Amino acid sequence: MSKEYFLGIDVSKGYADFILVDENQEAVEEFIQLDDTSKGREVLEQLVAKYFKLIPGLTIYCGLESTGGYERNWHVHLLSLATRYNLKVARVNPVSIKGISKASLNRSTTDETSAVNIATYLASYKSKIDFSNKSLDLTFQDERSVYTFYKMLVKQETQLKNQLEKLIYQSTSELLFYCRKGMPLWLLRVLEKYPTAESIKKAGASKLVKIKGISAARASALLKRIEDNKSKSSADISFVIKNTVGEILHKQDRIEEIEEHLVEKYGNHEYVQLLTSIKGIGIPTAILVLFEIENINRFRTVKQLVAYFGVNPEFRQSGDGTSGNHMSKKGRKTLRASLYMSSLTGIRWDPVMNKLYKRYRGMGKNHYFAMGVLMHRLLRVIYGVLKSGRKYDVTIDQENRDKAMEKQKSINDLKKIQIKNNRLKRRRYVEDENEAAPISGRKDRKIKELETSPSTKSAVVRDHLQPMQK
């Protein structure tokens, strides 16, 4: 007789907490804590071997919460054990575990309660979890470390620029005129040498023109813009501005160095060549896409890919209203930022993207709604290109879109029939559909639209209605 156990694992830095429960979520093995060492993993292996020896036909479902890398050692070890024992292993989304915690009305969170929540999630939603036991995809593993470092530098650069903007506002607010579309490099070079309005005036045009990016006309315009500034910044403000600018320039040099390294190494990669065939995607963006996706085959459908990066639409329906129809933004935001910029480029150079953008703007949708549609489409094209291994072809894309439109039309027709049939099924004990129920005008209009639609009652609905008709 087969039996199922569920192993909840809460991973922390240096150790992990374990609890093993049965189908009724009763503890089989009480809480244990093992260190993330060879000895700790050996103890886990002994415990697994013990239970499989005691219970023939046993299946153990193991779940680890993704913790940004700390779970990797335990995950690899469990996957190796799965080659000898009937173990099913999965990394689970922390958002799902948080939902379980809320549903359990837990007011405090500990390592033990987290392990219980993971085991509860495994037992409750086993069919929705991917227990494919695929080995870890190590494609781009080392390069992703470089990419992670790159993202950290970009984030730090942004933080420094935000801080610098406040300092400029405090000392020489007139310079923010030049920062409306980002902070130009020539201004950073000026502030590195002359961090205050007083020092810029003292330097004069003769010294400003020696700075790279400063022409005589620009130097003159800069001096004219700050000529009425009478404020005197303290030595401390001057020191902070100068050093903040120095850090920003240093970060920019490192970022550029990493970009050159990645482009040199992966510019001719076959997948990069595939992605750059899509208008709007350059080599740096193509490399970023590959690092974020890792392996396209881990996404069974394009919907999974779209949801992974939070580009999927999300809405809420309750009663007779639908609200919140917008992009979910629940996935990885780094790629969304790149998709946005690529879509802007696509509007300019890709007739299909341009036409699609104008279509939604013509429907009264705002710019960001239309951009969300373009980002969604671009990600679907990326999926198709990587899955097929063929470069982007506008003809093939048009054929696919025509097929998709026909399929969607059929789906919409079936959906209308299904909605009507579901309503009939739910209201099979309501004898008089014309009875004046206290519903809203919106709901009344929707009902009338359903009644006039060309759908027919399904057999299952007729079966449910027959007892009432008699």
ChimeraX attribute file (.defattr): number of C-alpha atoms within 10 A of each C-alpha:
attribute: neighborCount
match mode: 1-to-1
recipient: residues
	/A:1	6
	/A:2	8
	/A:3	12
	/A:4	14
	/A:5	24
	/A:6	29
	/A:7	28
	/A:8	29
	/A:9	29
	/A:10	27
	/A:11	26
	/A:12	15
	/A:13	11
	/A:14	11
	/A:15	16
	/A:16	22
	/A:17	20
	/A:18	26
	/A:19	24
	/A:20	23
	/A:21	23
	/A:22	18
	/A:23	14
	/A:24	11
	/A:25	16
	/A:26	13
	/A:27	17
	/A:28	14
	/A:29	14
	/A:30	10
	/A:31	17
	/A:32	13
	/A:33	17
	/A:34	17
	/A:35	16
	/A:36	18
	/A:37	13
	/A:38	11
	/A:39	11
	/A:40	15
	/A:41	17
	/A:42	13
	/A:43	14
	/A:44	20
	/A:45	14
	/A:46	10
	/A:47	13
	/A:48	17
	/A:49	14
	/A:50	11
	/A:51	16
	/A:52	16
	/A:53	11
	/A:54	9
	/A:55	12
	/A:56	11
	/A:57	12
	/A:58	18
	/A:59	18
	/A:60	22
	/A:61	22
	/A:62	25
	/A:63	27
	/A:64	25
	/A:65	23
	/A:66	17
	/A:67	16
	/A:68	7
	/A:69	10
	/A:70	17
	/A:71	22
	/A:72	16
	/A:73	13
	/A:74	20
	/A:75	22
	/A:76	14
	/A:77	15
	/A:78	23
	/A:79	20
	/A:80	14
	/A:81	18
	/A:82	15
	/A:83	10
	/A:84	9
	/A:85	16
	/A:86	15
	/A:87	24
	/A:88	20
	/A:89	24
	/A:90	22
	/A:91	18
	/A:92	19
	/A:93	15
	/A:94	14
	/A:95	11
	/A:96	13
	/A:97	21
	/A:98	16
	/A:99	13
	/A:100	19
	/A:101	21
	/A:102	11
	/A:103	10
	/A:104	11
	/A:105	9
	/A:106	14
	/A:107	7
	/A:108	8
	/A:109	11
	/A:110	10
	/A:111	17
	/A:112	18
	/A:113	18
	/A:114	25
	/A:115	26
	/A:116	28
	/A:117	27
	/A:118	30
	/A:119	29
	/A:120	25
	/A:121	21
	/A:122	26
	/A:123	21
	/A:124	14
	/A:125	9
	/A:126	13
	/A:127	9
	/A:128	8
	/A:129	15
	/A:130	13
	/A:131	16
	/A:132	9
	/A:133	16
	/A:134	11
	/A:135	10
	/A:136	11
	/A:137	10
	/A:138	10
	/A:139	12
	/A:140	15
	/A:141	13
	/A:142	9
	/A:143	13
	/A:144	17
	/A:145	12
	/A:146	16
	/A:147	20
	/A:148	12
	/A:149	14
	/A:150	19
	/A:151	14
	/A:152	13
	/A:153	18
	/A:154	17
	/A:155	13
	/A:156	15
	/A:157	21
	/A:158	14
	/A:159	12
	/A:160	16
	/A:161	19
	/A:162	12
	/A:163	13
	/A:164	21
	/A:165	18
	/A:166	14
	/A:167	19
	/A:168	19
	/A:169	12
	/A:170	12
	/A:171	22
	/A:172	21
	/A:173	15
	/A:174	16
	/A:175	18
	/A:176	15
	/A:177	10
	/A:178	12
	/A:179	11
	/A:180	9
	/A:181	8
	/A:182	9
	/A:183	17
	/A:184	12
	/A:185	13
	/A:186	13
	/A:187	18
	/A:188	21
	/A:189	20
	/A:190	20
	/A:191	21
	/A:192	21
	/A:193	16
	/A:194	19
	/A:195	25
	/A:196	26
	/A:197	26
	/A:198	18
	/A:199	15
	/A:200	21
	/A:201	17
	/A:202	12
	/A:203	14
	/A:204	14
	/A:205	20
	/A:206	11
	/A:207	12
	/A:208	24
	/A:209	17
	/A:210	12
	/A:211	15
	/A:212	12
	/A:213	15
	/A:214	19
	/A:215	14
	/A:216	13
	/A:217	10
	/A:218	14
	/A:219	21
	/A:220	16
	/A:221	13
	/A:222	21
	/A:223	18
	/A:224	12
	/A:225	13
	/A:226	17
	/A:227	14
	/A:228	10
	/A:229	15
	/A:230	10
	/A:231	12
	/A:232	14
	/A:233	16
	/A:234	10
	/A:235	10
	/A:236	9
	/A:237	17
	/A:238	21
	/A:239	13
	/A:240	14
	/A:241	25
	/A:242	21
	/A:243	16
	/A:244	21
	/A:245	23
	/A:246	17
	/A:247	17
	/A:248	23
	/A:249	17
	/A:250	13
	/A:251	20
	/A:252	16
	/A:253	12
	/A:254	15
	/A:255	19
	/A:256	12
	/A:257	12
	/A:258	16
	/A:259	18
	/A:260	14
	/A:261	13
	/A:262	18
	/A:263	16
	/A:264	11
	/A:265	11
	/A:266	17
	/A:267	19
	/A:268	12
	/A:269	14
	/A:270	11
	/A:271	19
	/A:272	23
	/A:273	18
	/A:274	19
	/A:275	27
	/A:276	20
	/A:277	16
	/A:278	21
	/A:279	19
	/A:280	22
	/A:281	23
	/A:282	17
	/A:283	19
	/A:284	17
	/A:285	19
	/A:286	25
	/A:287	24
	/A:288	18
	/A:289	22
	/A:290	18
	/A:291	19
	/A:292	17
	/A:293	17
	/A:294	16
	/A:295	15
	/A:296	17
	/A:297	11
	/A:298	12
	/A:299	15
	/A:300	9
	/A:301	12
	/A:302	17
	/A:303	15
	/A:304	13
	/A:305	21
	/A:306	20
	/A:307	18
	/A:308	17
	/A:309	21
	/A:310	20
	/A:311	27
	/A:312	21
	/A:313	16
	/A:314	14
	/A:315	11
	/A:316	10
	/A:317	10
	/A:318	7
	/A:319	8
	/A:320	12
	/A:321	9
	/A:322	10
	/A:323	10
	/A:324	11
	/A:325	12
	/A:326	15
	/A:327	18
	/A:328	15
	/A:329	16
	/A:330	14
	/A:331	16
	/A:332	14
	/A:333	14
	/A:334	13
	/A:335	20
	/A:336	20
	/A:337	12
	/A:338	18
	/A:339	26
	/A:340	19
	/A:341	16
	/A:342	20
	/A:343	27
	/A:344	19
	/A:345	17
	/A:346	22
	/A:347	20
	/A:348	12
	/A:349	13
	/A:350	16
	/A:351	13
	/A:352	14
	/A:353	24
	/A:354	17
	/A:355	12
	/A:356	17
	/A:357	23
	/A:358	15
	/A:359	13
	/A:360	17
	/A:361	16
	/A:362	11
	/A:363	9
	/A:364	11
	/A:365	14
	/A:366	11
	/A:367	12
	/A:368	13
	/A:369	17
	/A:370	20
	/A:371	23
	/A:372	21
	/A:373	19
	/A:374	25
	/A:375	25
	/A:376	24
	/A:377	18
	/A:378	22
	/A:379	21
	/A:380	16
	/A:381	17
	/A:382	22
	/A:383	22
	/A:384	17
	/A:385	19
	/A:386	20
	/A:387	14
	/A:388	10
	/A:389	13
	/A:390	14
	/A:391	17
	/A:392	20
	/A:393	11
	/A:394	13
	/A:395	9
	/A:396	10
	/A:397	14
	/A:398	12
	/A:399	11
	/A:400	12
	/A:401	12
	/A:402	12
	/A:403	12
	/A:404	12
	/A:405	12
	/A:406	12
	/A:407	12
	/A:408	12
	/A:409	12
	/A:410	11
	/A:411	12
	/A:412	12
	/A:413	14
	/A:414	13
	/A:415	13
	/A:416	16
	/A:417	19
	/A:418	16
	/A:419	13
	/A:420	21
	/A:421	21
	/A:422	16
	/A:423	14
	/A:424	19
	/A:425	18
	/A:426	12
	/A:427	14
	/A:428	19
	/A:429	13
	/A:430	12
	/A:431	11
	/A:432	8
	/A:433	11
	/A:434	7
	/A:435	8
	/A:436	7
	/A:437	8
	/A:438	7
	/A:439	10
	/A:440	10
	/A:441	10
	/A:442	10
	/A:443	13
	/A:444	14
	/A:445	11
	/A:446	11
	/A:447	15
	/A:448	10
	/A:449	13
	/A:450	17
	/A:451	12
	/A:452	8
	/A:453	13
	/A:454	10
	/A:455	17
	/A:456	12
	/A:457	14
	/A:458	15
	/A:459	10
	/A:460	11
	/A:461	17
	/A:462	15
	/A:463	12
	/A:464	16
	/A:465	18
	/A:466	10
	/A:467	10
	/A:468	11
	/A:469	10
	/A:470	5
